[in-house]
């Protein structure tokens, strides 16, 4: 990537916990806070220069800011054994608010070229090398200007003799260490139809809300989604992911002055989903993920670099399901097309007012001056769209979990997906009395050696549920529904349930005694819920 710079500086960023922006005077640093330290990279001329920088405390992400037009930069980190890791190419930060940064000095001012790169995860280190390639005729970089000397003005005026030095700033970001005793639970490999992935909220990943400024901006709806990657090393643990998200948040909100993290959500290689921009995942929050095309779009970033290696299978599935869920709220077809108008800026290849015809799930590179989300991820976009489009369908893993059992075989026999039960929504699980059951979109199927496999659906299913399912007075179903002209009857081990077609009334018959039942759906703690866990049928393959 081409990046220009005319002086270079290094900022070392650790965590600032409860710091307010307008705080007077520094406070002692805390272990979980962000600290800023600046190391000027002076004397960089034209051509290629490699500088080694470091600090006593570890850091794990690196970004560059400044006048970056025409310059390319790469970063690598020193490993604990003293060897050097691979070089990581930086990418322009083409995420940005469409109207300029929301906060900080110069908010909203136009920029004539790239001013920052994405933060690159390099792994925990104390030393990095930064290779800067600049135009041959680029002036030698200078350090930062000395403190103000004009007491009346409060700053040093610019003059021909003392112009502002033009800078590249390398920002070293130190996310807090994960607690040593933290236990990580992998996301479930089987997701139910229509069920979004579990999402780690801002509070849960530790977003310091003091870094935010202003209020979220809302659009009139979401019309498309944009897929990104964060770049850098893919060699991170599940417990490091929250720290990476925190680092990106601090960089975007403090260093770039955007007041928040740019993405609506982030997904790591383990399938963990992190809430991004504040304002509500179910609302049309306009984030800063795709300069020129933030309006009416929802951005998700995959944590890692996917130029050469693809996202992990669970990361890919999770992104697809997340987008299927979010786009579904606004009735957007994941395999559809959309027309969007560009807000312009150097971040995008579309001038202001130009109309772009795009898939409803597109990538950053489709509209931006970037390779994001990487070639390997870009090649899988159709798979992401396909997963998103089947969000409400039972996943293949769930169908496979049911295979081999009597419930699955009977479900197929009565019509499968087109049956009275519809799509499966759970794997098999244990029921009382040695029975097995699985739930479906329109009811459930129960099996035991004595009763065989019997479906329960509709109003009769709801009434039976209100009586505590098979644990109640009726026991297990012993027949399917029996269709009669004026009623529908279903037999159970200890009685029957009758649904009157004309009135919609339900009655329970046990030992010859008829009891009217409420037709309202069951509610309240007195109804023992059906609860599913993930072992599949013992005979499933």
C-alpha positions as a printed NumPy array, in Angstrom:
array([[  0.   ,   0.   ,   0.   ],
       [  1.262,   3.461,  -0.766],
       [  1.466,   5.672,   2.221],
       [  3.796,   9.777,   2.194],
       [  5.217,  11.319,   5.13 ],
       [  7.316,  14.135,   5.856],
       [  8.579,  13.634,   9.909],
       [  7.784,  10.577,  11.927],
       [  6.783,  10.038,  15.531],
       [  5.99 ,   7.016,  17.62 ],
       [  3.106,   7.014,  20.087],
       [  2.917,   4.242,  22.632],
       [ -0.645,   3.658,  23.733],
       [ -1.603,   1.734,  26.857],
       [ -5.049,   1.71 ,  28.509],
       [ -6.835,   4.739,  30.   ],
       [ -9.619,   3.481,  32.166],
       [-11.844,   6.197,  33.615],
       [ -9.998,   9.213,  32.209],
       [-12.073,  12.13 ,  31.001],
       [-10.899,  14.055,  27.956],
       [-10.952,  17.414,  29.677],
       [ -9.143,  16.222,  32.803],
       [ -6.699,  18.723,  34.255],
       [ -3.252,  17.289,  34.767],
       [ -2.063,  13.676,  34.575],
       [ -3.019,  10.967,  37.025],
       [ -0.874,   7.995,  37.975],
       [ -1.085,   5.234,  35.381],
       [ -2.868,   2.064,  36.344],
       [ -2.132,  -1.435,  35.115],
       [ -5.314,  -1.578,  33.06 ],
       [ -5.03 ,   1.997,  31.715],
       [ -3.808,   3.306,  28.371],
       [ -0.656,   5.396,  28.414],
       [  0.661,   7.521,  25.549],
       [  4.37 ,   7.887,  24.903],
       [  5.911,   9.569,  21.877],
       [  9.214,   8.608,  20.251],
       [ 10.095,  10.889,  17.315],
       [ 11.493,   9.127,  14.241],
       [ 13.636,  11.976,  13.   ],
       [ 15.944,  12.019,   9.999],
       [ 13.901,   9.873,   7.629],
       [ 14.627,  10.872,   4.051],
       [ 13.552,   9.491,   0.705],
       [ 13.752,   5.809,  -0.142],
       [ 13.541,   2.952,   2.347],
       [ 14.413,   3.432,   6.02 ],
       [ 14.058,   0.814,   8.756],
       [ 13.835,   2.054,  12.34 ],
       [ 13.762,  -0.082,  15.474],
       [ 11.755,   1.241,  18.394],
       [ 10.659,  -0.21 ,  21.688],
       [  9.648,   0.32 ,  25.272],
       [  9.966,  -1.491,  28.586],
       [  6.291,  -2.441,  28.806],
       [  4.751,  -4.807,  26.242],
       [  2.439,  -3.725,  23.448],
       [  0.732,  -5.699,  20.692],
       [ -0.713,  -3.394,  18.019],
       [  0.946,  -0.801,  15.808],
       [ -0.595,   1.914,  13.648],
       [  0.74 ,   4.948,  11.805],
       [ -0.719,   8.408,  11.422],
       [  0.362,  11.522,   9.554],
       [  0.629,  12.687,   5.954],
       [  0.718,   9.219,   4.416],
       [  0.143,   9.918,   0.719],
       [  2.789,   8.184,  -1.401],
       [  4.44 ,   6.233,   1.421],
       [  4.302,   2.523,   2.202],
       [  5.082,   1.073,   5.607],
       [  5.61 ,  -2.381,   7.046],
       [  5.928,  -3.557,  10.637],
       [  7.434,  -6.608,  12.315],
       [  7.85 ,  -7.552,  15.976],
       [ 10.669,  -9.13 ,  17.963],
       [  9.713, -12.492,  19.453],
       [ 10.562, -13.572,  23.017],
       [ 13.471, -15.686,  21.698],
       [ 15.002, -12.658,  19.983],
       [ 14.056, -13.621,  16.437],
       [ 11.936, -11.395,  14.233],
       [  8.391, -12.197,  13.205],
       [  6.996, -11.713,   9.703],
       [  6.572,  -8.316,   8.098],
       [  3.009,  -6.987,   8.086],
       [  2.008,  -4.46 ,   5.454],
       [ -0.017,  -1.594,   6.849],
       [ -3.269,  -0.602,   5.172],
       [ -4.756,   2.86 ,   4.876],
       [ -7.479,   3.533,   7.412],
       [-10.255,   4.186,   4.9  ],
       [-12.881,   3.786,   7.563],
       [-13.935,   7.246,   8.686],
       [-16.983,   9.372,   9.417],
       [-18.409,  10.601,   6.121],
       [-18.451,  14.189,   7.384],
       [-15.029,  14.04 ,   8.997],
       [-14.054,  12.994,  12.535],
       [-16.739,  13.496,  15.099],
       [-14.485,  14.91 ,  17.74 ],
       [-11.059,  16.284,  18.456],
       [ -9.154,  19.09 ,  16.785],
       [-10.001,  19.697,  13.2  ],
       [-13.175,  17.686,  13.302],
       [-14.882,  17.765,   9.998],
       [-11.935,  19.381,   8.22 ],
       [-11.202,  18.003,   4.768],
       [ -8.121,  15.876,   4.321],
       [ -6.181,  15.73 ,   1.063],
       [ -4.656,  12.323,   1.601],
       [ -4.457,   9.329,   3.909],
       [ -3.893,  10.343,   7.519],
       [ -3.71 ,   6.963,   9.241],
       [ -3.436,   3.201,   8.855],
       [ -5.413,   0.398,  10.41 ],
       [ -3.851,  -0.842,  13.659],
       [ -1.856,  -4.004,  12.961],
       [ -1.825,  -6.795,  15.544],
       [  1.767,  -8.078,  15.838],
       [  1.501, -10.134,  19.03 ],
       [  2.869,  -9.175,  22.418],
       [  6.317,  -7.617,  22.121],
       [  8.559,  -4.853,  23.447],
       [ 10.335,  -4.065,  20.18 ],
       [  9.268,  -3.54 ,  16.588],
       [ 10.911,  -2.531,  13.347],
       [  9.106,  -0.17 ,  11.011],
       [ 10.138,  -0.03 ,   7.354],
       [  9.134,   3.27 ,   5.752],
       [  9.351,   3.734,   1.98 ],
       [  9.083,   7.392,   0.935],
       [  9.443,   9.273,  -2.337],
       [ 13.077,   9.915,  -3.289],
       [ 12.631,  13.685,  -3.04 ],
       [ 10.831,  13.627,   0.301],
       [ 12.266,  16.101,   2.83 ],
       [ 13.998,  14.757,   5.924],
       [ 11.621,  14.294,   8.826],
       [ 11.881,  16.412,  11.927],
       [ 10.911,  15.919,  15.511],
       [  7.926,  17.604,  17.127],
       [  8.057,  21.358,  17.608],
       [  9.337,  22.645,  20.958],
       [  6.809,  23.941,  23.48 ],
       [  5.156,  27.304,  22.882],
       [  7.391,  30.317,  23.588],
       [  5.015,  33.204,  22.863],
       [  3.261,  33.677,  26.186],
       [  0.774,  36.111,  24.706],
       [ -0.357,  33.725,  21.99 ],
       [  0.035,  30.534,  23.932],
       [  1.639,  28.795,  20.939],
       [  4.527,  29.166,  18.491],
       [  3.285,  30.806,  15.29 ],
       [  4.021,  29.179,  11.961],
       [  6.484,  31.022,   9.744],
       [  8.55 ,  30.336,   6.668],
       [ 11.569,  29.94 ,   8.919],
       [  9.763,  27.603,  11.328],
       [  7.029,  25.679,   9.46 ],
       [  5.071,  22.875,  11.045],
       [  6.967,  19.619,  10.749],
       [  5.016,  17.036,   8.759],
       [  4.807,  13.782,  10.639],
       [  4.242,  10.085,  10.503],
       [  3.372,   8.852,  13.968],
       [  3.8  ,   5.186,  14.783],
       [  1.337,   4.276,  17.503],
       [  2.124,   1.324,  19.726],
       [ -1.023,   0.08 ,  21.428],
       [ -0.953,  -1.904,  24.656],
       [ -4.283,  -3.575,  25.413],
       [ -4.756,  -4.802,  28.98 ],
       [ -3.689,  -8.339,  29.723],
       [ -6.463, -10.915,  30.071],
       [ -6.893, -12.148,  33.664],
       [ -4.778, -15.243,  34.199],
       [ -7.709, -17.229,  35.608],
       [-10.251, -16.268,  32.981],
       [-12.062, -19.303,  31.592],
       [-13.048, -19.182,  27.949],
       [-16.089, -21.114,  26.764],
       [-16.102, -21.791,  23.006],
       [-19.192, -20.622,  21.122],
       [-21.658, -23.386,  20.352],
       [-20.989, -25.263,  17.129],
       [-24.731, -25.7  ,  16.545],
       [-26.912, -22.604,  16.181],
       [-30.674, -22.871,  16.083],
       [-32.566, -21.49 ,  13.072],
       [-33.186, -17.773,  13.442],
       [-30.922, -17.568,  16.499],
       [-28.17 , -14.933,  16.247],
       [-24.706, -15.677,  17.585],
       [-24.075, -14.744,  21.198],
       [-22.784, -11.174,  21.289],
       [-20.299,  -9.828,  23.843],
       [-21.586,  -6.393,  24.834],
       [-19.475,  -3.256,  25.183],
       [-19.759,  -3.534,  28.954],
       [-18.625,  -7.159,  28.843],
       [-15.514,  -6.463,  26.738],
       [-14.725,  -3.432,  28.868],
       [-15.394,  -0.411,  26.651],
       [-14.388,   2.76 ,  28.487],
       [-17.405,   4.927,  27.727],
       [-15.471,   8.012,  28.854],
       [-13.601,   7.815,  25.541],
       [-16.81 ,   8.381,  23.586],
       [-18.039,  11.853,  22.733],
       [-21.335,  13.043,  21.361],
       [-24.317,  10.802,  20.691],
       [-24.775,   7.966,  18.192],
       [-26.105,   8.978,  14.799],
       [-29.046,   6.97 ,  13.492],
       [-30.06 ,   6.394,   9.883],
       [-33.56 ,   5.562,   8.671],
       [-32.663,   1.893,   8.255],
       [-29.999,  -0.582,   7.176],
       [-29.882,  -1.348,   3.449],
       [-26.588,  -3.255,   3.169],
       [-23.669,  -4.704,   5.125],
       [-19.926,  -4.238,   4.619],
       [-17.297,  -6.876,   5.483],
       [-13.828,  -5.847,   6.723],
       [-10.728,  -7.336,   8.311],
       [ -8.556,  -5.706,  10.963],
       [ -5.217,  -6.902,   9.452],
       [ -2.073,  -8.024,  11.289],
       [ -1.261, -11.374,  12.844],
       [ -3.857, -14.136,  13.182],
       [ -1.89 , -15.665,  16.049],
       [ -3.975, -14.526,  19.008],
       [ -5.71 , -16.444,  21.773],
       [ -9.448, -16.223,  22.506],
       [ -8.642, -14.355,  25.702],
       [ -6.666, -11.722,  23.768],
       [ -9.543, -10.816,  21.466],
       [-11.267,  -8.407,  23.854],
       [ -7.962,  -6.58 ,  24.333],
       [ -7.572,  -6.219,  20.568],
       [-11.071,  -4.75 ,  20.37 ],
       [-10.235,  -2.343,  23.2  ],
       [ -7.055,  -1.284,  21.418],
       [ -8.899,  -0.561,  18.176],
       [-11.548,   1.34 ,  20.14 ],
       [ -8.971,   3.551,  21.852],
       [ -7.117,   4.183,  18.584],
       [-10.278,   5.136,  16.713],
       [-11.804,   7.245,  19.48 ],
       [ -8.736,   8.988,  20.926],
       [ -5.99 ,   9.009,  18.321],
       [ -8.197,   9.517,  15.265],
       [-10.802,  11.548,  17.129],
       [-13.788,   9.539,  15.907],
       [-15.362,   9.277,  19.37 ],
       [-16.039,   5.528,  19.027],
       [-14.906,   2.309,  17.374],
       [-15.568,   2.337,  13.63 ],
       [-17.321,  -1.026,  13.243],
       [-20.827,  -2.045,  14.266],
       [-19.493,  -5.479,  15.286],
       [-16.276,  -7.521,  15.263],
       [-15.835, -11.303,  14.996],
       [-12.689, -13.169,  16.04 ],
       [-11.335, -16.426,  14.63 ],
       [-12.959, -18.373,  17.485],
       [-16.468, -17.199,  16.586],
       [-16.732, -14.627,  19.377],
       [-18.813, -11.584,  18.412],
       [-18.088,  -8.191,  19.988],
       [-20.503,  -5.281,  19.973],
       [-18.94 ,  -2.324,  18.189],
       [-20.305,   1.203,  17.917],
       [-22.537,   2.366,  20.745],
       [-26.212,   2.962,  20.153],
       [-27.698,  -0.515,  19.857],
       [-27.025,  -3.458,  17.568],
       [-30.674,  -3.647,  16.581],
       [-30.815,   0.036,  15.638],
       [-29.596,   1.707,  12.439],
       [-26.466,   3.223,  13.997],
       [-24.315,   5.012,  11.424],
       [-20.782,   3.92 ,  12.256],
       [-17.476,   4.935,  10.615],
       [-16.4  ,   1.695,   8.942],
       [-16.478,   2.608,   5.226],
       [-15.604,   6.193,   4.352],
       [-18.11 ,   7.495,   1.801],
       [-20.582,   4.661,   2.4  ],
       [-21.44 ,   4.7  ,   6.093],
       [-25.031,   5.803,   5.635],
       [-27.572,   2.955,   5.772],
       [-24.837,   0.295,   6.013],
       [-23.76 ,  -2.016,   8.839],
       [-20.067,  -2.906,   9.127],
       [-18.568,  -6.08 ,  10.582],
       [-14.815,  -6.627,  10.925],
       [-13.146, -10.033,  11.076],
       [-10.24 ,  -9.862,  13.524],
       [ -7.127, -10.95 ,  11.64 ],
       [ -5.475, -10.688,   8.239],
       [ -6.975, -12.57 ,   5.315],
       [ -4.773, -11.565,   2.407],
       [ -3.363, -15.084,   2.066],
       [ -5.231, -17.303,   4.534],
       [ -9.025, -17.58 ,   4.791],
       [-11.087, -16.894,   7.901],
       [-11.598, -19.92 ,  10.122],
       [-14.756, -21.933,   9.381],
       [-16.471, -20.812,  12.594],
       [-15.478, -17.191,  11.941],
       [-16.955, -17.384,   8.443],
       [-20.173, -19.035,   9.654],
       [-20.549, -16.554,  12.476],
       [-20.136, -13.549,  10.182],
       [-22.726, -15.006,   7.815],
       [-25.237, -15.72 ,  10.58 ],
       [-24.636, -12.338,  12.202],
       [-25.361, -10.566,   8.918],
       [-28.351, -12.788,   8.188],
       [-29.795, -11.801,  11.564],
       [-29.065,  -8.072,  11.265],
       [-30.146,  -7.652,   7.644],
       [-33.289,  -9.651,   8.351],
       [-34.421,  -6.956,  10.794],
       [-34.685,  -4.555,   7.862],
       [-36.019,  -7.17 ,   5.417],
       [-32.835,  -7.054,   3.329],
       [-32.129, -10.046,   1.068],
       [-28.509, -11.136,   1.761],
       [-28.227, -12.2  ,  -1.885],
       [-29.863,  -9.062,  -3.248],
       [-28.538,  -5.846,  -4.757],
       [-28.639,  -2.263,  -3.55 ],
       [-28.007,   1.219,  -4.952],
       [-26.087,   3.539,  -2.618],
       [-24.991,   7.143,  -3.073],
       [-21.408,   8.027,  -2.182],
       [-20.645,  10.781,   0.309],
       [-17.266,  11.179,  -1.379],
       [-13.793,  11.802,   0.183],
       [-10.401,  10.327,  -0.623],
       [-11.394,   7.211,   1.328],
       [-13.544,   5.942,  -1.535],
       [-13.187,   5.401,  -5.278],
       [-16.642,   6.958,  -5.799],
       [-16.899,  10.764,  -5.913],
       [-19.559,  12.506,  -3.88 ],
       [-22.991,  11.998,  -5.377],
       [-21.957,   9.023,  -7.504],
       [-24.262,   6.018,  -7.378],
       [-22.822,   2.557,  -6.698],
       [-24.683,  -0.627,  -7.589],
       [-23.574,  -3.205,  -5.038],
       [-24.501,  -6.552,  -3.496],
       [-26.383,  -6.128,  -0.236],
       [-23.354,  -7.752,   1.433],
       [-20.244,  -6.173,  -0.073],
       [-16.67 ,  -5.55 ,   1.052],
       [-14.632,  -2.497,   1.897],
       [-12.519,  -2.891,  -1.243],
       [-15.631,  -2.706,  -3.434],
       [-15.918,   1.003,  -2.655],
       [-12.695,   2.002,  -0.865],
       [ -9.02 ,   2.593,  -1.598],
       [ -8.032,  -0.587,   0.211],
       [ -7.469,  -4.333,  -0.17 ],
       [ -9.69 ,  -5.013,   2.857],
       [-10.852,  -7.701,   3.734],
       [ -7.974,  -9.47 ,   1.95 ],
       [ -7.947, -11.704,  -1.125],
       [ -8.661, -14.943,   0.751],
       [-11.709, -13.49 ,   2.505],
       [-12.91 , -11.755,  -0.646],
       [-12.974, -15.103,  -2.449],
       [-15.441, -16.388,   0.174],
       [-17.981, -13.578,  -0.024],
       [-20.505, -15.732,  -1.875],
       [-20.285, -18.273,   0.951],
       [-20.936, -15.543,   3.528],
       [-23.966, -14.388,   1.527],
       [-25.22 , -17.965,   1.277],
       [-24.893, -18.527,   5.035],
       [-26.685, -15.239,   5.701],
       [-29.508, -16.144,   3.326],
       [-30.105, -19.416,   5.197],
       [-30.128, -17.792,   8.632],
       [-33.644, -19.037,   9.337],
       [-32.945, -22.539,   8.013],
       [-31.655, -25.341,  10.238],
       [-27.871, -25.556,   9.918],
       [-26.321, -28.659,   8.429],
       [-24.799, -29.532,  11.809],
       [-28.277, -29.689,  13.357],
       [-29.654, -31.95 ,  10.63 ],
       [-26.601, -34.202,  10.987],
       [-27.08 , -34.334,  14.762],
       [-30.595, -35.733,  14.269],
       [-29.625, -38.315,  11.664],
       [-29.595, -41.936,  12.751],
       [-32.432, -41.585,  15.251],
       [-36.09 , -42.615,  15.118],
       [-37.209, -38.995,  15.471],
       [-35.304, -37.991,  12.346],
       [-36.617, -40.966,  10.378],
       [-40.239, -40.268,  11.336],
       [-39.821, -36.557,  10.591],
       [-38.659, -37.468,   7.077],
       [-41.548, -39.929,   6.707],
       [-44.2  , -37.285,   7.461],
       [-42.677, -34.741,   5.072],
       [-39.488, -33.374,   6.629],
       [-39.203, -29.619,   6.113],
       [-42.698, -29.592,   4.582],
       [-44.277, -31.562,   7.427],
       [-46.624, -30.252,  10.1  ],
       [-43.555, -29.763,  12.309],
       [-41.448, -27.716,   9.893],
       [-37.706, -27.259,  10.418],
       [-35.854, -28.709,  13.424],
       [-34.791, -26.181,  16.035],
       [-32.834, -28.379,  18.447],
       [-30.828, -31.582,  18.567],
       [-32.334, -34.547,  20.428],
       [-32.333, -34.472,  24.198],
       [-33.536, -36.614,  27.091],
       [-37.143, -36.483,  28.309],
       [-38.724, -38.06 ,  31.39 ],
       [-39.244, -41.811,  31.479],
       [-36.315, -42.642,  29.222],
       [-37.868, -40.834,  26.251],
       [-36.136, -38.593,  23.715],
       [-37.396, -35.411,  22.092],
       [-36.446, -32.725,  19.601],
       [-38.144, -29.41 ,  18.958],
       [-39.246, -28.05 ,  15.603],
       [-40.507, -24.727,  14.285],
       [-44.144, -25.771,  14.816],
       [-43.954, -28.212,  17.704],
       [-41.952, -31.194,  18.942],
       [-41.427, -34.91 ,  18.354],
       [-41.215, -37.391,  21.253],
       [-39.96 , -40.969,  21.101],
       [-39.707, -43.902,  23.472],
       [-39.662, -47.684,  22.892],
       [-43.267, -47.893,  24.136],
       [-44.859, -45.069,  22.121],
       [-42.635, -44.851,  19.052],
       [-42.166, -41.374,  17.519],
       [-45.126, -38.999,  17.907],
       [-45.384, -35.337,  16.821],
       [-47.14 , -32.703,  18.946],
       [-48.091, -29.379,  17.339],
       [-50.242, -26.272,  17.511],
       [-52.784, -25.54 ,  20.237],
       [-52.602, -29.083,  21.593],
       [-48.826, -28.751,  21.987],
       [-49.25 , -25.438,  23.847],
       [-51.896, -26.92 ,  26.141],
       [-49.75 , -29.974,  26.865],
       [-46.806, -27.65 ,  27.587],
       [-48.943, -25.75 ,  30.112],
       [-49.446, -29.078,  31.901],
       [-45.656, -29.63 ,  32.19 ],
       [-45.153, -31.707,  29.044],
       [-44.469, -35.406,  29.646],
       [-43.88 , -34.675,  33.347],
       [-47.524, -33.676,  33.785],
       [-50.706, -35.744,  34.297],
       [-51.031, -36.797,  30.65 ],
       [-47.576, -38.294,  30.192],
       [-46.17 , -38.892,  26.707],
       [-48.183, -38.721,  23.463],
       [-49.186, -42.134,  22.112],
       [-50.635, -40.975,  18.797],
       [-50.437, -38.14 ,  16.343],
       [-53.392, -35.793,  16.004],
       [-56.634, -37.563,  15.031],
       [-58.593, -35.365,  12.638],
       [-62.379, -35.492,  13.153],
       [-65.059, -33.265,  11.56 ],
       [-65.652, -31.094,  14.636],
       [-62.564, -31.677,  16.716],
       [-58.911, -32.674,  16.745],
       [-57.942, -35.273,  19.337],
       [-54.561, -36.522,  20.497],
       [-54.021, -39.476,  22.795],
       [-51.521, -39.545,  25.647],
       [-50.441, -42.234,  28.11 ],
       [-52.985, -41.16 ,  30.726],
       [-55.68 , -39.317,  28.792],
       [-56.519, -37.155,  25.788],
       [-56.521, -33.541,  24.667],
       [-59.377, -32.301,  22.475],
       [-59.434, -29.156,  20.352],
       [-62.902, -27.965,  19.266],
       [-62.729, -26.629,  15.702],
       [-65.749, -24.283,  15.991],
       [-64.947, -22.65 ,  19.331],
       [-61.197, -23.107,  19.648],
       [-61.73 , -24.52 ,  23.14 ],
       [-59.444, -27.178,  24.578],
       [-60.352, -29.892,  27.053],
       [-58.3  , -32.433,  28.96 ],
       [-59.75 , -35.87 ,  29.671],
       [-58.044, -37.943,  32.407],
       [-59.76 , -40.955,  34.047],
       [-63.038, -39.954,  32.414],
       [-62.973, -36.458,  33.923],
       [-63.129, -33.577,  31.425],
       [-61.365, -30.33 ,  32.361],
       [-61.488, -27.128,  30.252],
       [-58.044, -25.671,  29.524],
       [-56.855, -22.179,  28.714],
       [-55.914, -21.635,  25.09 ],
       [-53.351, -18.991,  26.052],
       [-49.663, -19.854,  25.504],
       [-47.99 , -21.135,  28.668],
       [-46.168, -18.56 ,  30.761],
       [-44.798, -18.104,  34.232],
       [-42.323, -20.01 ,  36.373],
       [-44.853, -22.718,  37.251],
       [-44.366, -24.245,  33.769],
       [-41.165, -26.337,  33.7  ],
       [-39.403, -25.336,  30.484],
       [-38.043, -27.685,  27.887],
       [-34.299, -27.173,  27.924],
       [-31.86 , -28.472,  25.371],
       [-28.213, -29.374,  25.641],
       [-25.931, -30.394,  22.861],
       [-25.278, -34.14 ,  22.876],
       [-26.918, -35.574,  19.8  ],
       [-28.768, -38.853,  19.407],
       [-26.466, -41.732,  20.45 ],
       [-26.731, -43.264,  16.996],
       [-26.079, -40.031,  15.117],
       [-22.982, -39.904,  12.947]])
